[in-house]
């Protein structure tokens, strides 16, 4: 089998089916961790890896990588994705008026939130994307996700899995040092990732079990100028041709500061939708994070001159969910 090219210029922009299929076949991990596997590449995070990652904590500096969960978010209703709706069910006003029914003057506040699980900073679970009706590990999509949820690879199985060495690849700062922001529509290549690692130094080396964070700068631009088309519109992101790099580096997971992880518009002249998702989630078993706020982390890493840290990014153990909101933290 011929290894797919990692040069975007070699893509047949008229045939996404063939280009996706070649990479799905070349980088498929089905059966690698057994027929019953629920974690995919998260299996690559070992106990020894976590012990080593804990040793990266030197300053005790903690950076939250989540955006705020509120109605001032990027969502516009596509496929019923809305921004979080936060409602108070008990308030200080109720307490002052004594109408809560509690004894001896005690009062309290309570609240509820309603939100799609993938409307803000989040992980895509392994049941989120299918390839020609097949889910991760070669299972039939309809046997995995039903109206009862993801019966096999629900996000709850990853609740204790995503603590590892994190590596920031600040591609925005590397390729656009003046602004620190890539243009919308810029396709990040394997060469870009490798040149960023070389420029940032040894602390940026990427290897098995690592969680890679790719900063494009789009999130910072959206917060400065307004959300605009951030949710689903043009964006910098990974090229389909990086699938080989994602596979051979044996990383456990990857996250970006964009809505959709990969470059948009996608790299074809005919209709296509998120082709890199189609390769890496159901075929490679790679967990993907989106809409991460990497602005402060980029500044901190540049200031320290090191780009590795302990990363804790546990999903909520929502039974049967195909994704989860998170508050990932980098600890340096």
Secondary structure, 3 states (H helix, E strand, C coil): CCCCCCCHHHCCCCCHHHHHHHHHHHCCCCCCCCCCCCCHHHHHCCHHHHHHHHCCCCCCCEEECCCCCCCCCCCCCHHHCCCCEEEEEECHHHHHHCCCCCCCCCCCCEEEEECCCCCCCEEECCCCCCECCECHHHCEHHHHEECCEECCCCHHHHCCCCEEEEEEECHHHHHCCCCCCCCCCCEECHHHHHHHHHHHCHHHCCCCCCEEEECCCHHHHHHHHCCCCCCCCCECEECHHHHHHHHHCCCCEEEECCCCCECECCCCCCCCCCHHHHHHHHHHCCEEEECCCCHHHHHHHHHHCCCEEEEECCCCCCCCCCEEECCCEEEC
